[in-house]
Amino acid sequence: MKIKEHILASESFSDMDKFYYFDFVEAANGSFFMRISRNDHKEDDTYERHAVVIFQENFEFAMEALTSMFRTAGLQLRKPQDEQALNGIKSWSPENRPREKMMAAGREAMADTELLAMLIGSGTPRESAVGLAARILNCIGHDLSRLASMTMEELCVFRGMGRAKSSTIIAAMELGRRIAAIEQEMFWLKAVQN
């Protein structure tokens, strides 16, 4: 006897002859998945179904991607078109640009967002590198340990992040991790010697 999936939660809405469903489902094997589907009512009185399934191991990434998409869309809807074209860091006053700020005030004066933006290097036509850095940090709860452990695939989920930018961040985080390991080793060597 085939065990059926169990829908734990469901939301739906319709628009004319299209019906949309968001289901949170427990599979027969005990794992969970989300299914987003649309049923189209056809002229011959049948329905055509289209669905996307997001598995449990990808929930976090899917939610981050959706959160980021809605946040970015919301910001873009509030900006006048001419402001969107002028949001690049080069349009900022020099004292607010990350590189110039570091040269004038030193690295200790830099916010995490500004440091990450310097690694990213450039944003997109609609978002500065600082905006992209802030979006990444917001999505991970400003947890730098989490940033240090992110994979290429996780970083590339963010719009504006490709393999080159992601590689730069991963390389910088790995250097930081190696420095921390050396410092910890030196600390323990000094402790043993004393």
KAJO-V42026 format. One line per field, one symbol per residue. ss: DSSP state (A for helix, B for strand, O for the rest). phi: phi as a letter, one per 30 degrees, with the letter a starting at -180 (. if undefined). burial: + if it has 9 or more other ideal C-beta (glycine too) atoms within 8 Angstrom, else -. Layout:
BEGIN
ss: ???
phi: ???
burial: ???
END
This chain:
BEGIN
ss: OOOOOBBBBBBBBBBOOBBBBBBBBBOOOOOBBBBBBBBBBOOOOOBBBBBBBBBAAAAAAAAAAAAAAAAAAAAAAAOOAAAAAOOOAAAOOAAAOAAAAAAAAOAAAOOAAAAAAAAAOOOBOOBOAAAAAAAAAAAOOOOAAAAAAOOAAAAAOOOOOOAAAAAAAAAAAAAAAAAAAAAAAAAAAAAAAO
phi: .ddddbddaabaabbhccbcbcccbcdddjdbacbcbbccdcddicbccbbbccdedceeddddddddddddddddddcdeddedcdddddddedcdeddddddcjdddddeddddddddibcbecaddddddddddddcihcdddedcdceddddddejccddddddddddddedddddddddddeddddddd
burial: -----------------++++++++-+----+++++++++-------------+----+-++-++-+++-++---+--+----+--+-+-------++-+++-------+-+++++++++--+---++++++++++++++-----+++-+-+--++++-++---++++++-++--++-----------------
END
